[in-house]
Amino acid sequence: MDSVGGARIAVDQFGVVPVDSIEDQLRELRRERDALRRENRVLKIAVAELERVSERDTLTPLFNRRYFLTAIHQRLARFARHAETAAVVFIDVNQLKFINDSFGHAAGDFALMEVARRLAASIRSTDVAARIGGDEFGLILDQSSEAGARTQVTRLCEVLSAAPAIYDNHEIGLSACFGVAMLQTDMTESDILAEADRDMYRCKQGQDGPRFHR
């Protein structure tokens, strides 16, 4: 390596290359590399957020119908391979139209969010809670028997009705009808959900009078 006019040069069989120019190029490449790494991190965060949004309900913090059906499909596969039982619970919130008509749609949304909060707080971390329709929710209770699932349903009824939701100084009584279906071979996720829906309808037919609102 020699110097000419104060500039460092490198000499090889291809000729003279200014060393300062090479170092400038290396610095530029490092800057581009660091910029690409930052962009890659941002893209990973964006993809993770898109995946989260695609699985979550738009109103409540629960999963959505799409994720719920996928989760049932996964449980059916486990049941077929390892006989791991699970109960699917269909939940229909009572009197949402009455709440909307009496106190406004914002009150109805508030009631749904409160139902979602109480359901999520009452199940295990391995279970799944989702909002699968306007006033419909679903649960997957992993490794549960039918008797165990119905005991849980009784407890959830009590959790919902234990205290009213307070919205704009109004007490809104919360209640719901529940239906239970167990995983079965040769049934799809839609079949299981439909069976739980039918069981819920039987609950609704035998339900007592409306809950108290004021």
C-alpha positions in Angstrom: 0.0 0.0 0.0 1.4 3.4 -1.0 0.2 7.0 -0.8 -0.1 9.5 -3.6 -0.9 13.1 -2.9 -2.1 12.2 0.6 -4.6 9.5 -0.5 -4.1 5.9 0.3 -4.1 3.4 -2.6 -4.0 -0.3 -2.9 -2.2 -1.9 -5.8 -3.1 -5.3 -7.2 -2.9 -7.0 -10.6 -6.0 -5.1 -11.7 -4.6 -1.7 -11.0 -4.7 1.0 -8.4 -7.8 1.3 -6.1 -8.2 4.2 -3.6 -8.5 2.6 -0.2 -10.6 5.5 1.1 -13.2 4.8 -1.7 -13.4 1.1 -0.6 -14.0 2.1 3.0 -16.7 4.6 1.9 -18.4 1.7 0.0 -18.2 -0.6 3.0 -19.7 2.1 5.2 -22.5 2.6 2.7 -23.1 -1.2 2.6 -23.3 -1.3 6.4 -25.8 1.5 6.4 -28.0 -0.3 3.8 -27.7 -3.5 5.8 -28.8 -1.8 9.0 -31.7 -0.1 7.2 -32.8 -3.5 5.8 -32.7 -5.0 9.3 -34.9 -2.2 10.6 -37.3 -2.5 7.8 -37.5 -6.3 8.3 -38.3 -5.8 12.0 -41.1 -3.3 11.1 -42.5 -5.8 8.6 -42.5 -8.6 11.1 -44.4 -6.4 13.6 -46.9 -5.5 10.8 -47.4 -9.1 9.8 -47.9 -10.1 13.5 -50.5 -7.4 13.9 -52.3 -8.4 10.7 -52.4 -12.0 12.0 -53.8 -10.8 15.4 -56.5 -8.6 13.8 -57.5 -11.5 11.4 -58.2 -13.7 14.5 -59.8 -11.2 16.8 -63.4 -9.8 17.1 -63.8 -6.2 16.1 -65.7 -5.2 19.3 -64.6 -7.4 22.1 -61.1 -8.7 23.0 -62.2 -12.3 22.2 -61.4 -14.4 19.1 -63.7 -14.2 16.1 -65.8 -16.8 14.4 -63.1 -17.7 11.9 -60.6 -18.5 14.6 -63.2 -20.4 16.6 -64.1 -22.7 13.8 -60.4 -23.3 13.1 -59.9 -24.1 16.8 -62.7 -26.6 16.8 -61.2 -28.2 13.7 -57.9 -28.6 15.6 -59.7 -30.2 18.5 -61.4 -32.6 16.2 -58.0 -33.7 14.8 -56.7 -34.2 18.4 -59.8 -36.2 19.3 -59.3 -38.4 16.3 -55.6 -39.0 17.0 -55.4 -39.0 20.8 -59.1 -39.2 22.0 -58.6 -35.8 23.7 -62.1 -34.7 24.6 -63.4 -31.1 24.5 -66.8 -29.4 24.9 -68.1 -26.7 22.6 -70.4 -24.2 24.2 -72.8 -22.0 22.2 -73.9 -18.8 24.1 -76.8 -16.5 23.1 -77.1 -13.3 25.1 -80.6 -12.5 26.2 -82.5 -9.3 25.3 -79.8 -7.5 23.3 -82.5 -5.9 21.1 -84.3 -4.7 24.2 -81.1 -3.1 25.5 -80.4 -1.4 22.2 -83.9 -0.1 21.9 -84.1 1.1 25.5 -80.6 2.6 26.1 -79.0 2.8 22.6 -76.7 0.7 20.6 -73.7 2.0 22.6 -75.3 0.4 25.6 -75.7 -2.9 23.7 -72.0 -2.8 22.7 -71.1 -2.2 26.3 -73.2 -5.1 27.5 -71.5 -7.4 24.9 -68.1 -6.3 26.0 -69.0 -6.9 29.6 -70.3 -10.4 28.8 -67.0 -11.0 26.9 -65.0 -9.8 29.9 -66.8 -12.1 32.3 -66.6 -15.1 30.1 -62.9 -14.7 29.5 -62.2 -14.2 33.2 -64.1 -17.4 34.0 -62.3 -19.9 31.8 -58.8 -21.5 31.8 -56.0 -20.2 29.7 -56.1 -23.4 27.6 -59.8 -22.8 26.7 -61.0 -20.6 23.9 -63.6 -17.8 24.1 -64.9 -16.1 20.9 -67.6 -13.9 19.7 -69.2 -15.7 16.8 -72.1 -13.5 15.9 -73.9 -10.3 16.9 -75.1 -11.5 20.3 -73.5 -15.0 20.1 -70.4 -16.3 21.8 -68.7 -19.6 21.8 -66.4 -21.5 24.2 -64.1 -24.5 23.8 -63.5 -26.2 27.1 -60.5 -28.4 26.6 -60.4 -31.9 28.2 -63.9 -31.6 29.6 -66.6 -34.1 29.9 -70.2 -33.2 29.2 -71.1 -33.3 32.9 -68.1 -31.0 33.6 -69.1 -28.7 30.8 -72.7 -28.4 32.1 -71.4 -27.7 35.6 -69.2 -24.9 34.1 -72.3 -23.6 32.2 -74.2 -23.3 35.4 -71.4 -21.4 37.0 -71.1 -19.1 33.9 -74.9 -18.3 34.2 -74.3 -17.2 37.8 -71.2 -15.1 36.8 -73.3 -13.2 34.2 -76.3 -12.6 36.4 -74.4 -12.0 39.6 -74.3 -8.2 39.1 -75.8 -5.9 36.5 -73.6 -4.0 34.0 -73.8 -0.2 34.8 -74.1 2.0 31.8 -74.8 5.7 32.0 -76.3 5.1 35.5 -78.6 2.4 34.2 -78.4 -1.2 35.5 -78.4 -3.7 32.7 -79.1 -7.2 33.8 -77.0 -9.8 31.9 -78.0 -13.3 31.1 -77.7 -15.8 28.3 -78.8 -19.2 27.1 -76.1 -21.9 26.8 -75.9 -25.0 24.7 -73.3 -27.8 24.9 -72.0 -30.2 22.3 -69.2 -32.8 22.7 -66.6 -33.6 20.0 -67.7 -36.6 17.9 -66.1 -38.5 15.1 -67.3 -38.0 11.5 -68.5 -34.5 12.4 -67.2 -31.2 11.1 -66.6 -28.0 13.1 -69.9 -26.6 11.6 -71.7 -29.8 12.7 -70.5 -29.5 16.3 -71.4 -25.8 16.4 -74.8 -26.5 15.0 -75.4 -29.2 17.6 -74.4 -26.8 20.4 -76.8 -24.2 18.9 -79.7 -26.7 19.0 -78.9 -27.5 22.6 -78.9 -23.8 23.3 -82.3 -23.4 21.6 -83.7 -26.0 24.0 -82.4 -23.9 26.9 -84.1 -20.8 25.4 -87.4 -22.6 25.1 -87.4 -23.5 28.8 -86.1 -20.2 30.0 -87.9 -18.2 32.7 -89.1 -14.6 32.2 -86.9 -11.7 31.1 -84.1 -10.3 33.2 -84.5 -7.0 35.1 -83.3 -3.7 33.6 -83.7 -0.2 35.0 
